[in-house]
Amino acid sequence: MPYRRRQRARTVSSTTLRVDGLQVEVTRKTMRNMYLRIKPPAGRVVVTAPARMSDAKIAAFVRQRRDWIERQRALMAQKAAESGFEWTDERKRLAKSNIDAMLPGLLERWEPVVGRAPTHITLRLMTSRWGSCTPATGRIRLNLQLGLMDPRFLEYVLVHEMTHLWASGHGAEFQRRMDSYLPNWRELRRDINREMVW
């Protein structure tokens, strides 16, 4: 019997649900099963569900696993507390200076590739994300922690957020562009999400 390559699930939509006060990031894909993950560093609750799965069924799925969710988030919080890291003014200055030194070269490289440029980039301490983008204004915000990490992560997050200047969500258009810009972006996403936000 000839080998058939399994088709990768296609993203249909991305949304956020509130389940008993818990924020849940939901991505619907062309797939059969539903998956629940707790993403480091801040314990984000992420569900991947079949394209036609109702919000009610997803909410029930999350409620059934609420105890497990809380245990996983508590473990992540404990790990953060045990890291002993403290943001001093000196560390903030170092992180900012590292990012400021790398950004011009990264923007010079990626603006022609992406085809759009941010109108403004700000740096701030974030506890639950690595960056954010407001497509309507072109403003990008980057987590200051990136200045103390492997430079490949700053590049990945910058390209990720610049891609949102074309595609506001993480659907097919976003993924198509990221595949073109950074073919290994999924590996980078996996690696950075294993890192700790201090």
C-alpha positions in Angstrom: 0.0 0.0 0.0 1.5 3.4 -1.0 2.5 5.8 1.8 0.3 8.8 2.1 1.5 11.9 3.8 -0.9 13.0 6.5 -2.3 16.4 5.8 -1.6 19.1 8.4 -4.7 20.4 10.2 -5.8 23.8 8.8 -6.8 26.6 11.2 -10.3 27.7 10.7 -10.7 30.3 13.4 -9.2 31.7 16.6 -11.2 33.1 19.5 -11.2 33.6 23.3 -13.8 32.1 25.6 -14.5 32.9 29.3 -15.2 29.7 31.2 -16.2 30.3 34.9 -13.8 33.3 35.0 -11.0 31.4 33.2 -9.7 32.9 29.9 -9.4 30.1 27.3 -7.7 30.6 23.9 -9.5 28.5 21.3 -8.3 27.5 17.9 -10.6 25.6 15.7 -8.9 23.3 13.1 -9.8 20.7 10.5 -9.2 17.9 12.9 -11.2 15.3 14.8 -10.0 15.5 18.4 -9.9 18.2 21.0 -6.7 19.1 22.9 -6.1 21.2 26.0 -2.7 22.6 26.8 -1.3 24.9 29.6 1.3 27.0 28.0 4.3 28.3 29.9 5.5 30.7 31.0 2.3 32.2 32.4 -0.1 29.3 32.3 -2.2 30.3 29.4 -5.1 27.9 28.8 -5.2 26.8 25.1 -7.7 24.5 23.5 -7.4 23.2 19.9 -10.8 21.9 18.8 -12.5 20.5 15.7 -13.8 23.2 13.3 -17.5 22.7 14.1 -17.2 22.1 17.8 -19.6 24.4 19.7 -18.5 26.8 22.4 -20.7 24.9 24.9 -18.9 21.6 24.3 -15.5 23.3 24.6 -16.5 25.0 27.9 -17.7 21.6 29.3 -14.4 20.1 28.2 -12.5 22.8 30.1 -14.7 22.5 33.2 -14.1 18.7 33.4 -10.4 19.4 33.6 -10.4 22.5 35.8 -8.6 20.7 38.7 -5.8 19.6 36.4 -5.5 23.1 34.9 -5.1 24.6 38.3 -2.5 22.1 39.3 -0.5 22.8 36.2 -0.7 26.5 36.7 0.4 26.2 40.3 3.4 24.2 39.3 4.4 26.9 36.8 3.9 29.6 39.4 6.1 27.6 41.8 8.8 27.2 39.2 8.7 31.0 38.7 9.1 31.6 42.4 12.0 29.2 42.7 13.9 30.8 39.9 14.9 33.6 42.2 15.0 36.2 39.4 14.3 39.8 40.2 13.9 42.6 37.7 16.4 45.2 38.9 16.8 48.6 37.3 20.2 47.4 36.0 18.7 44.3 34.4 16.0 46.4 32.8 18.6 48.7 31.3 20.6 45.8 30.1 17.6 44.1 28.4 16.6 47.4 26.8 20.1 48.2 25.5 20.4 44.7 24.1 17.1 45.0 22.2 17.9 48.5 21.1 21.2 47.3 19.7 19.5 44.5 17.7 16.3 46.1 16.4 17.8 48.3 13.7 19.5 45.4 11.9 16.4 43.2 12.3 14.1 45.8 10.9 16.5 46.5 8.0 16.4 42.8 7.2 12.7 42.0 7.7 10.8 45.1 6.6 11.6 44.4 2.9 10.7 40.7 3.4 7.4 41.3 5.2 6.5 44.3 3.1 5.2 46.4 6.0 6.9 48.2 8.8 5.8 49.0 12.4 5.0 52.6 13.1 6.3 52.4 16.6 7.9 49.7 18.8 7.7 49.9 22.6 9.4 47.6 25.2 7.6 46.6 28.4 7.5 43.8 30.9 4.8 41.3 30.1 3.7 38.4 32.2 1.6 36.4 29.7 2.9 37.1 26.2 6.1 37.8 24.2 4.7 40.6 22.1 1.6 42.2 20.8 0.5 44.2 17.7 -2.2 46.7 16.9 -2.6 46.3 13.1 -4.8 49.4 12.9 -2.1 51.7 14.2 1.0 49.6 13.3 2.2 49.7 16.9 4.2 46.7 18.2 5.0 45.9 21.8 7.8 43.6 22.8 8.5 41.8 26.1 11.6 43.3 27.7 12.7 39.8 28.7 13.6 39.2 25.1 16.7 41.3 25.7 18.1 38.7 28.1 17.4 35.7 25.9 18.8 34.0 22.8 18.7 36.6 20.0 16.8 34.2 17.7 13.7 34.6 20.0 13.7 38.4 19.6 13.8 37.9 15.8 11.0 35.4 15.9 8.7 37.6 18.0 9.4 40.6 15.9 8.6 38.8 12.7 5.5 37.2 14.3 4.2 40.7 15.3 5.1 42.3 12.0 3.2 39.5 10.3 0.1 40.7 12.2 0.4 43.9 10.2 -1.0 41.8 7.4 -3.1 39.2 9.4 -4.7 40.1 12.7 -5.3 36.5 13.9 -3.4 33.3 13.6 -5.4 31.7 10.8 -4.4 30.5 7.4 -3.1 33.8 6.1 -0.9 34.3 9.1 0.5 30.8 8.9 1.1 31.0 5.2 3.1 34.2 5.6 5.1 32.8 8.6 5.9 29.7 6.6 7.3 31.9 3.9 9.2 34.2 6.2 10.5 31.8 8.8 10.0 28.2 7.8 11.1 27.0 11.3 8.8 29.4 13.2 6.8 26.5 14.8 10.0 25.1 16.3 10.9 28.6 17.5 7.4 29.1 19.0 7.8 25.7 20.8 11.2 26.6 22.2 10.3 30.1 23.4 7.2 28.9 25.1 9.4 26.6 27.2 11.2 29.7 28.5 10.3 31.4 31.8 8.8 34.9 32.0 10.4 36.4 35.0 
